[in-house]
C-alpha cells in the first residue's frame, strides 16, 4: 500500500467509529496491533481488544463521534487530529482504574492519533489527548 491508500484506510476507520460498526472498526487492525491510549492503565493488544475498547467507549458515550479534523501521512505512518464528542451516559474508567460515574455531561476532547500501517492493517496506534476535560466529568459543576 502507498501513503494515499493508508490515508484512505484511516478515513474509513473514522467512518466505522462514527457508525458504531464494531466489526468493521476491528477489521482495520492487524493481529499484532498494540494500542496506546492515556485512558488505559496499559496498552491493549490484538484486534478483539481494540474492538472492545470502542464498545466500552460507546457504552459510556452512546452518541460518540470522532470528527476527523486533519489527516496527513508519509509512507506507513499516518497522523490524524480529531475531536471526540458525545454525552457521558455511562461509567468510564480512568487510567488509574478509578470509575468516572455517568455525569450526563457533554464531552469535547481534541486528540491526535498516530498510526503505523503494515500490509493494509494498523499495527501500532498511539492516541494523545489532554485528559483533564475527561477527568473533570467526575467533578461537580
N, C-alpha and C positions, 0 to 999 in steps of 0.2 A: 504494500500500500504506500501511496505517496502522501505528502503533507496535506494535500487537499482532501484526500479520502479520510484522513484522520480527523480533519475538521468536521466533515460530514458525519462521521461516527459520533463525535461528541455532541453535535447538534441533535442528532437522533436520540441520544441518551437523555438529553434535557426534555425532549418531547415525551419520551416514555415516563419520565418523572412526573411531568405535569398531567399526563393521562392516568397516572397511578397504575401503570401497566407493569406490574412487578416482574412478570416473566420476561417481557421484552427488555426491561432495565437490566435484569440479571444476565441476559444473553450477551451484553456488551463486554463482559468481563471474562478474562482468561482464568484457567484453573489456578494459576499461580498468583492471582491478584492479592495485593496487600493494600488495605485502605487505612490511611492515617487520617484522623479526624479529632480535633480538640474536644469534641463532645464525648469521646470514648475513653475509657480507662486505659486501653491498649489497642494497638492496631488489630483489625479483623482480617481474616484470610479466607479466600475462596468465594466463588460466585454466590453460593447459598447465603453466606454470612452477609454479603453486600446486599442481596435481595431482602434479607431480614432487617437490615438497617433501614431501608426505605419503608418497609412495612411498619416498623416501630415508629418512625417519624410521622407517617400518615395516620397512624392510630392516634397519636397525641395531637396532631395538627391535620385534621381531616381535609381542610381546604388548602393544603400545602402546595405552593408553586415555587419553582426556581426559574426566575426570569434571567435569561442569558443576556448580559449587558455588553460584554466584549469577548471576542474569541480570536485567538491567534496561535500560531504554532510554527515549529520548524522541525522537519524530519519527524521523528517518532514522539516528539514532545508537544503537548498542547496545553495552553493556559486559557482558562475561562473565568471571567469575572461575572458573578451572578448575584441576584438578590433573592433571598429566601423570605417568603412571606406566608402568612396564614394566621389562624387563630388557635391558640393553645386550649384545646378542649379535653385533653387527656394528660396524664402524668408524663414527665420527661425525667431522665436520669442524667445528672451531670458527670463530668469526668472523674469525680471523687466517689461516684456511686450514690450520691445523695439524690433524693426524689425532689423534683420541682413539681409541686402539685398543680393540677389543672387550674388555670387562672382565668380563662376566658379572655385574656389579653391578646391583642394583635402583635404578631412578631414581624419584624422587618430587619433583616440582618444582611449586610453586604459581605460577600465571601469571595474567595478565589479557589479554584480547583486546578491543580497541576497534574496532568495525566501523562503516563508513558504508555505507548501503544506498540504492540508487537504482533505481527501476523493477524491484524484486524481485530485484536482484542485489547482491552485495557488491562495492563499487568501491574500498574502502580498508580494509586490515586492518593493525592495529598490535598486535604481541604484546610484552608487557612481562613479564620474569621475571628472577629472580636466577640468573645463570648459574654462580655459584660451586659449586653442587652438581653441575652437569653437568661443569664443569671438573675437579672432584675425582675424577671417574671415572678420569681418566688418571693419578692419583697412587696410589702403593702404599698399601695399608692396608685 
